[in-house]
Amino acid sequence: MNKIRVAVLCSGGGTNLQAILDAQAAGTIASGEVSLVVSDNASAYALERAKAAKVATFVADKKQFPDRRVREELISAALEERGIGLVVLAGFMTILSEAFTKKYDMRMINVHPSLIPSFCGPGFYGLKVHEAALARGVKVTGATVHYVNEVCDGGPIIAQKAVCVEEGDTPETLQKRVMREAEWVILPRAVELVCGRLLSREKS
Ligand code: GAR
């Protein structure tokens, strides 16, 4: 069966990458195949996860290439070289330019650790999202997977899952629960859904 070649872009631990790799191994991602893991951080643990799964890696390190345009050009070339059909941002901490997002219009998705439109946009990433949710006192938060366009966290929503905030939560405990109960569940499902959509678009 024809599969969409998927690139996963990560900056840190890569637990969302792991959830995608596990879903692929379990056969629940069948319409796509992770062909490349890209990082803007040479010491990201996500790169070790990729190597363990025998997936090719590409690094455009922020320290080595501080100019975002240069990193984007390097990444763009790596994606084209491998015929990537879907780009997945999974904890990728660079906000991509409009030129880059246009290239992958409806072929790039992102996972965000809140129920968009709450706690999203520039400055809301990683633990900061959960700090803001706790500071506001929300009782329910969650995660969102959305298409990426030129507006940071503003593209069409594909999937969301709510998670309850518990008494005594810290940003760290909340982050962990949102990952386990929401991100690792909806991201692999969204990858399969979007790869399926892209495959049927190829056929028509
Ligand atoms: C995840 O919680 C992801 O949703 C978040 O960073 C974490 C990466 O963890 N992404 C953002 O905040 C993007 N705005 P991981 O490297 O273990 O997947």
py3Dmol code that shows the C-alpha trace and the ligand (Angstrom):
import py3Dmol

protein = """\
ATOM      1  CA  MET A   1       0.000   0.000   0.000  1.00  0.00           C
ATOM      2  CA  ASN A   2       1.133   3.511  -0.835  1.00  0.00           C
ATOM      3  CA  LYS A   3       2.017   5.559   2.270  1.00  0.00           C
ATOM      4  CA  ILE A   4       2.515   9.238   2.956  1.00  0.00           C
ATOM      5  CA  ARG A   5       6.090   9.973   3.975  1.00  0.00           C
ATOM      6  CA  VAL A   6       5.955  11.765   7.320  1.00  0.00           C
ATOM      7  CA  ALA A   7       8.560  14.034   8.937  1.00  0.00           C
ATOM      8  CA  VAL A   8       8.305  14.756  12.660  1.00  0.00           C
ATOM      9  CA  LEU A   9       9.928  17.989  13.884  1.00  0.00           C
ATOM     10  CA  CYS A  10      10.966  18.051  17.573  1.00  0.00           C
ATOM     11  CA  SER A  11      13.082  20.191  19.897  1.00  0.00           C
ATOM     12  CA  GLY A  12      13.197  18.219  23.140  1.00  0.00           C
ATOM     13  CA  GLY A  13      12.148  14.987  24.791  1.00  0.00           C
ATOM     14  CA  GLY A  14      10.106  13.639  21.913  1.00  0.00           C
ATOM     15  CA  THR A  15       7.392  11.810  23.855  1.00  0.00           C
ATOM     16  CA  ASN A  16       4.882  12.779  21.155  1.00  0.00           C
ATOM     17  CA  LEU A  17       7.265  11.431  18.522  1.00  0.00           C
ATOM     18  CA  GLN A  18       7.386   8.207  20.571  1.00  0.00           C
ATOM     19  CA  ALA A  19       3.583   8.003  20.610  1.00  0.00           C
ATOM     20  CA  ILE A  20       3.588   8.267  16.800  1.00  0.00           C
ATOM     21  CA  LEU A  21       6.334   5.634  16.437  1.00  0.00           C
ATOM     22  CA  ASP A  22       4.463   3.306  18.820  1.00  0.00           C
ATOM     23  CA  ALA A  23       1.216   3.750  16.878  1.00  0.00           C
ATOM     24  CA  GLN A  24       3.062   2.962  13.676  1.00  0.00           C
ATOM     25  CA  ALA A  25       4.561  -0.185  15.224  1.00  0.00           C
ATOM     26  CA  ALA A  26       1.106  -1.201  16.490  1.00  0.00           C
ATOM     27  CA  GLY A  27      -0.403  -0.690  13.036  1.00  0.00           C
ATOM     28  CA  THR A  28      -2.809   2.085  14.048  1.00  0.00           C
ATOM     29  CA  ILE A  29      -0.905   4.440  11.774  1.00  0.00           C
ATOM     30  CA  ALA A  30      -1.109   2.626   8.454  1.00  0.00           C
ATOM     31  CA  SER A  31      -1.527   5.408   5.881  1.00  0.00           C
ATOM     32  CA  GLY A  32       1.769   7.083   6.693  1.00  0.00           C
ATOM     33  CA  GLU A  33       5.322   6.191   7.589  1.00  0.00           C
ATOM     34  CA  VAL A  34       7.740   8.264   9.669  1.00  0.00           C
ATOM     35  CA  SER A  35      10.654   8.749   7.263  1.00  0.00           C
ATOM     36  CA  LEU A  36      12.527  11.572   8.951  1.00  0.00           C
ATOM     37  CA  VAL A  37      12.913  13.200  12.373  1.00  0.00           C
ATOM     38  CA  VAL A  38      14.132  16.795  12.316  1.00  0.00           C
ATOM     39  CA  SER A  39      15.408  18.809  15.260  1.00  0.00           C
ATOM     40  CA  ASP A  40      16.546  22.396  15.797  1.00  0.00           C
ATOM     41  CA  ASN A  41      18.404  21.180  18.900  1.00  0.00           C
ATOM     42  CA  ALA A  42      21.381  18.854  18.458  1.00  0.00           C
ATOM     43  CA  SER A  43      20.987  17.439  21.969  1.00  0.00           C
ATOM     44  CA  ALA A  44      17.245  16.708  21.790  1.00  0.00           C
ATOM     45  CA  TYR A  45      16.419  13.285  23.256  1.00  0.00           C
ATOM     46  CA  ALA A  46      13.933  12.930  20.382  1.00  0.00           C
ATOM     47  CA  LEU A  47      16.939  12.181  18.141  1.00  0.00           C
ATOM     48  CA  GLU A  48      17.807   9.146  20.300  1.00  0.00           C
ATOM     49  CA  ARG A  49      14.236   7.904  19.992  1.00  0.00           C
ATOM     50  CA  ALA A  50      14.460   8.248  16.200  1.00  0.00           C
ATOM     51  CA  LYS A  51      17.735   6.331  16.085  1.00  0.00           C
ATOM     52  CA  ALA A  52      16.306   3.557  18.273  1.00  0.00           C
ATOM     53  CA  ALA A  53      13.423   3.233  15.785  1.00  0.00           C
ATOM     54  CA  LYS A  54      15.889   3.296  12.840  1.00  0.00           C
ATOM     55  CA  VAL A  55      14.417   6.509  11.462  1.00  0.00           C
ATOM     56  CA  ALA A  56      16.691   8.976   9.633  1.00  0.00           C
ATOM     57  CA  THR A  57      17.456  12.237  11.461  1.00  0.00           C
ATOM     58  CA  PHE A  58      18.334  15.749  10.353  1.00  0.00           C
ATOM     59  CA  VAL A  59      19.576  18.535  12.641  1.00  0.00           C
ATOM     60  CA  ALA A  60      19.504  22.278  11.913  1.00  0.00           C
ATOM     61  CA  ASP A  61      20.810  23.410  15.287  1.00  0.00           C
ATOM     62  CA  LYS A  62      19.695  26.798  16.666  1.00  0.00           C
ATOM     63  CA  LYS A  63      23.120  27.460  18.172  1.00  0.00           C
ATOM     64  CA  GLN A  64      24.939  26.670  14.944  1.00  0.00           C
ATOM     65  CA  PHE A  65      22.381  28.471  12.728  1.00  0.00           C
ATOM     66  CA  PRO A  66      20.803  31.244  14.812  1.00  0.00           C
ATOM     67  CA  ASP A  67      19.099  32.767  11.747  1.00  0.00           C
ATOM     68  CA  ARG A  68      15.683  31.117  11.424  1.00  0.00           C
ATOM     69  CA  ARG A  69      15.640  31.611   7.633  1.00  0.00           C
ATOM     70  CA  VAL A  70      18.828  29.591   7.286  1.00  0.00           C
ATOM     71  CA  ARG A  71      17.424  26.771   9.444  1.00  0.00           C
ATOM     72  CA  GLU A  72      14.192  26.780   7.444  1.00  0.00           C
ATOM     73  CA  GLU A  73      16.096  26.523   4.162  1.00  0.00           C
ATOM     74  CA  LEU A  74      18.108  23.581   5.468  1.00  0.00           C
ATOM     75  CA  ILE A  75      14.988  21.848   6.779  1.00  0.00           C
ATOM     76  CA  SER A  76      13.059  22.553   3.586  1.00  0.00           C
ATOM     77  CA  ALA A  77      15.798  20.940   1.495  1.00  0.00           C
ATOM     78  CA  ALA A  78      15.881  17.879   3.778  1.00  0.00           C
ATOM     79  CA  LEU A  79      12.090  17.470   3.524  1.00  0.00           C
ATOM     80  CA  GLU A  80      12.116  17.803  -0.263  1.00  0.00           C
ATOM     81  CA  GLU A  81      15.008  15.416  -0.656  1.00  0.00           C
ATOM     82  CA  ARG A  82      13.016  12.716   1.134  1.00  0.00           C
ATOM     83  CA  GLY A  83       9.700  13.398  -0.595  1.00  0.00           C
ATOM     84  CA  ILE A  84       7.911  14.287   2.645  1.00  0.00           C
ATOM     85  CA  GLY A  85       4.142  14.579   2.259  1.00  0.00           C
ATOM     86  CA  LEU A  86       3.186  15.456   5.846  1.00  0.00           C
ATOM     87  CA  VAL A  87       5.101  17.521   8.416  1.00  0.00           C
ATOM     88  CA  VAL A  88       4.215  16.963  12.082  1.00  0.00           C
ATOM     89  CA  LEU A  89       5.307  19.566  14.639  1.00  0.00           C
ATOM     90  CA  ALA A  90       5.642  17.640  17.909  1.00  0.00           C
ATOM     91  CA  GLY A  91       7.190  19.948  20.486  1.00  0.00           C
ATOM     92  CA  PHE A  92       9.017  21.979  17.821  1.00  0.00           C
ATOM     93  CA  MET A  93       9.967  25.281  19.435  1.00  0.00           C
ATOM     94  CA  THR A  94      10.591  27.453  16.365  1.00  0.00           C
ATOM     95  CA  ILE A  95       7.684  29.526  15.025  1.00  0.00           C
ATOM     96  CA  LEU A  96       7.857  28.932  11.266  1.00  0.00           C
ATOM     97  CA  SER A  97       7.710  31.740   8.690  1.00  0.00           C
ATOM     98  CA  GLU A  98       4.730  32.377   6.437  1.00  0.00           C
ATOM     99  CA  ALA A  99       6.792  31.235   3.429  1.00  0.00           C
ATOM    100  CA  PHE A 100       7.447  27.876   5.087  1.00  0.00           C
ATOM    101  CA  THR A 101       3.864  27.366   6.265  1.00  0.00           C
ATOM    102  CA  LYS A 102       2.551  28.191   2.744  1.00  0.00           C
ATOM    103  CA  LYS A 103       4.774  25.472   1.259  1.00  0.00           C
ATOM    104  CA  TYR A 104       3.118  22.888   3.510  1.00  0.00           C
ATOM    105  CA  ASP A 105      -0.417  24.282   3.419  1.00  0.00           C
ATOM    106  CA  MET A 106      -2.792  21.552   4.738  1.00  0.00           C
ATOM    107  CA  ARG A 107       0.235  19.224   4.881  1.00  0.00           C
ATOM    108  CA  MET A 108       1.584  20.359   8.253  1.00  0.00           C
ATOM    109  CA  ILE A 109       0.020  19.746  11.684  1.00  0.00           C
ATOM    110  CA  ASN A 110       0.940  20.732  15.240  1.00  0.00           C
ATOM    111  CA  VAL A 111       0.099  19.460  18.707  1.00  0.00           C
ATOM    112  CA  HIS A 112      -0.532  22.157  21.326  1.00  0.00           C
ATOM    113  CA  PRO A 113      -0.998  21.450  25.057  1.00  0.00           C
ATOM    114  CA  SER A 114      -4.226  23.393  25.650  1.00  0.00           C
ATOM    115  CA  LEU A 115      -7.751  23.659  24.302  1.00  0.00           C
ATOM    116  CA  ILE A 116      -7.205  26.290  21.592  1.00  0.00           C
ATOM    117  CA  PRO A 117      -8.159  29.208  21.602  1.00  0.00           C
ATOM    118  CA  SER A 118      -7.170  29.228  25.295  1.00  0.00           C
ATOM    119  CA  PHE A 119      -3.507  29.631  26.263  1.00  0.00           C
ATOM    120  CA  CYS A 120      -2.043  29.644  22.766  1.00  0.00           C
ATOM    121  CA  GLY A 121      -0.104  31.887  20.394  1.00  0.00           C
ATOM    122  CA  PRO A 122       3.398  33.384  20.737  1.00  0.00           C
ATOM    123  CA  GLY A 123       4.906  32.810  24.194  1.00  0.00           C
ATOM    124  CA  PHE A 124       2.643  29.870  25.036  1.00  0.00           C
ATOM    125  CA  TYR A 125       4.732  26.736  24.738  1.00  0.00           C
ATOM    126  CA  GLY A 126       5.680  23.763  26.881  1.00  0.00           C
ATOM    127  CA  LEU A 127       5.350  24.271  30.632  1.00  0.00           C
ATOM    128  CA  LYS A 128       4.352  27.942  30.205  1.00  0.00           C
ATOM    129  CA  VAL A 129       0.973  26.830  28.852  1.00  0.00           C
ATOM    130  CA  HIS A 130       0.235  24.827  32.008  1.00  0.00           C
ATOM    131  CA  GLU A 131       1.532  27.611  34.285  1.00  0.00           C
ATOM    132  CA  ALA A 132      -0.931  30.000  32.601  1.00  0.00           C
ATOM    133  CA  ALA A 133      -3.817  27.526  32.864  1.00  0.00           C
ATOM    134  CA  LEU A 134      -3.179  27.021  36.602  1.00  0.00           C
ATOM    135  CA  ALA A 135      -2.749  30.784  37.187  1.00  0.00           C
ATOM    136  CA  ARG A 136      -6.150  31.390  35.534  1.00  0.00           C
ATOM    137  CA  GLY A 137      -7.702  28.665  37.645  1.00  0.00           C
ATOM    138  CA  VAL A 138      -9.323  26.699  34.837  1.00  0.00           C
ATOM    139  CA  LYS A 139     -10.842  23.375  35.878  1.00  0.00           C
ATOM    140  CA  VAL A 140     -10.569  21.790  32.448  1.00  0.00           C
ATOM    141  CA  THR A 141      -7.713  22.007  29.977  1.00  0.00           C
ATOM    142  CA  GLY A 142      -6.497  19.594  27.298  1.00  0.00           C
ATOM    143  CA  ALA A 143      -4.721  19.365  23.975  1.00  0.00           C
ATOM    144  CA  THR A 144      -5.367  20.337  20.367  1.00  0.00           C
ATOM    145  CA  VAL A 145      -4.049  19.113  17.034  1.00  0.00           C
ATOM    146  CA  HIS A 146      -4.444  21.629  14.227  1.00  0.00           C
ATOM    147  CA  TYR A 147      -3.242  22.380  10.726  1.00  0.00           C
ATOM    148  CA  VAL A 148      -0.426  24.925  10.689  1.00  0.00           C
ATOM    149  CA  ASN A 149      -0.857  28.204   8.843  1.00  0.00           C
ATOM    150  CA  GLU A 150       0.834  31.617   9.090  1.00  0.00           C
ATOM    151  CA  VAL A 151      -0.968  32.438  12.373  1.00  0.00           C
ATOM    152  CA  CYS A 152       0.781  30.875  15.388  1.00  0.00           C
ATOM    153  CA  ASP A 153      -1.627  28.165  16.724  1.00  0.00           C
ATOM    154  CA  GLY A 154      -4.319  29.612  14.427  1.00  0.00           C
ATOM    155  CA  GLY A 155      -4.881  26.940  11.756  1.00  0.00           C
ATOM    156  CA  PRO A 156      -8.014  24.775  11.379  1.00  0.00           C
ATOM    157  CA  ILE A 157      -8.559  22.413  14.325  1.00  0.00           C
ATOM    158  CA  ILE A 158      -8.409  18.670  13.621  1.00  0.00           C
ATOM    159  CA  ALA A 159      -8.850  17.141  17.100  1.00  0.00           C
ATOM    160  CA  GLN A 160      -9.168  18.168  20.747  1.00  0.00           C
ATOM    161  CA  LYS A 161      -9.369  16.266  24.020  1.00  0.00           C
ATOM    162  CA  ALA A 162     -10.256  17.700  27.419  1.00  0.00           C
ATOM    163  CA  VAL A 163      -8.365  16.855  30.625  1.00  0.00           C
ATOM    164  CA  CYS A 164      -9.445  17.739  34.180  1.00  0.00           C
ATOM    165  CA  VAL A 165      -7.239  19.905  36.378  1.00  0.00           C
ATOM    166  CA  GLU A 166      -6.857  18.309  39.817  1.00  0.00           C
ATOM    167  CA  GLU A 167      -6.511  19.852  43.251  1.00  0.00           C
ATOM    168  CA  GLY A 168      -2.823  20.400  44.030  1.00  0.00           C
ATOM    169  CA  ASP A 169      -1.681  20.180  40.393  1.00  0.00           C
ATOM    170  CA  THR A 170       1.671  21.768  39.563  1.00  0.00           C
ATOM    171  CA  PRO A 171       2.584  22.764  35.997  1.00  0.00           C
ATOM    172  CA  GLU A 172       4.630  19.554  35.828  1.00  0.00           C
ATOM    173  CA  THR A 173       1.872  17.181  37.026  1.00  0.00           C
ATOM    174  CA  LEU A 174      -0.658  18.872  34.738  1.00  0.00           C
ATOM    175  CA  GLN A 175       1.701  18.697  31.760  1.00  0.00           C
ATOM    176  CA  LYS A 176       2.220  14.988  32.313  1.00  0.00           C
ATOM    177  CA  ARG A 177      -1.538  14.289  32.560  1.00  0.00           C
ATOM    178  CA  VAL A 178      -2.301  16.361  29.446  1.00  0.00           C
ATOM    179  CA  MET A 179       0.371  14.452  27.537  1.00  0.00           C
ATOM    180  CA  ARG A 180      -0.751  11.011  28.727  1.00  0.00           C
ATOM    181  CA  GLU A 181      -4.511  11.523  28.484  1.00  0.00           C
ATOM    182  CA  ALA A 182      -4.686  13.827  25.470  1.00  0.00           C
ATOM    183  CA  GLU A 183      -1.588  14.527  23.352  1.00  0.00           C
ATOM    184  CA  TRP A 184      -0.338  10.957  22.993  1.00  0.00           C
ATOM    185  CA  VAL A 185      -3.894   9.876  22.137  1.00  0.00           C
ATOM    186  CA  ILE A 186      -5.018  12.485  19.624  1.00  0.00           C
ATOM    187  CA  LEU A 187      -1.734  13.134  17.812  1.00  0.00           C
ATOM    188  CA  PRO A 188      -1.246   9.598  16.397  1.00  0.00           C
ATOM    189  CA  ARG A 189      -4.952   9.502  15.466  1.00  0.00           C
ATOM    190  CA  ALA A 190      -4.635  12.844  13.667  1.00  0.00           C
ATOM    191  CA  VAL A 191      -1.535  11.642  11.801  1.00  0.00           C
ATOM    192  CA  GLU A 192      -3.490   8.640  10.489  1.00  0.00           C
ATOM    193  CA  LEU A 193      -6.528  10.785   9.648  1.00  0.00           C
ATOM    194  CA  VAL A 194      -4.530  13.396   7.722  1.00  0.00           C
ATOM    195  CA  CYS A 195      -2.391  10.783   5.918  1.00  0.00           C
ATOM    196  CA  GLY A 196      -5.632   9.084   4.856  1.00  0.00           C
ATOM    197  CA  ARG A 197      -6.962  12.411   3.560  1.00  0.00           C
ATOM    198  CA  LEU A 198      -3.730  13.060   1.651  1.00  0.00           C
ATOM    199  CA  LEU A 199      -3.760   9.569   0.125  1.00  0.00           C
ATOM    200  CA  SER A 200      -7.327   9.949  -1.101  1.00  0.00           C
ATOM    201  CA  ARG A 201      -6.427  13.356  -2.522  1.00  0.00           C
ATOM    202  CA  GLU A 202      -3.538  11.671  -4.431  1.00  0.00           C
ATOM    203  CA  LYS A 203      -5.938   9.094  -5.885  1.00  0.00           C
ATOM    204  CA  SER A 204      -8.588  11.590  -7.076  1.00  0.00           C
TER     205      SER A 204
END
"""
ligand_1 = """\
18
GAR
C 4.339 18.916 24.335
O 3.570 19.117 25.484
C 3.789 19.734 23.174
O 2.401 19.810 23.151
C 4.394 21.078 23.477
O 5.713 20.795 23.910
C 5.736 19.498 24.521
C 6.799 18.660 23.836
O 6.973 17.429 24.487
N 4.353 21.929 22.329
C 4.128 23.237 22.408
O 3.995 23.837 23.455
C 4.061 23.953 21.073
N 3.404 25.212 21.220
P 7.646 16.186 23.780
O 8.971 16.663 23.177
O 7.878 15.203 24.879
O 6.712 15.662 22.719
"""
view = py3Dmol.view(width=600, height=400)
view.addModel(protein, "pdb")
view.setStyle({"model": 0}, {"cartoon": {"style": "trace"}})
view.addModel(ligand_1, "xyz")
view.setStyle({"model": 1}, {"stick": {}})
view.zoomTo()
view.show()
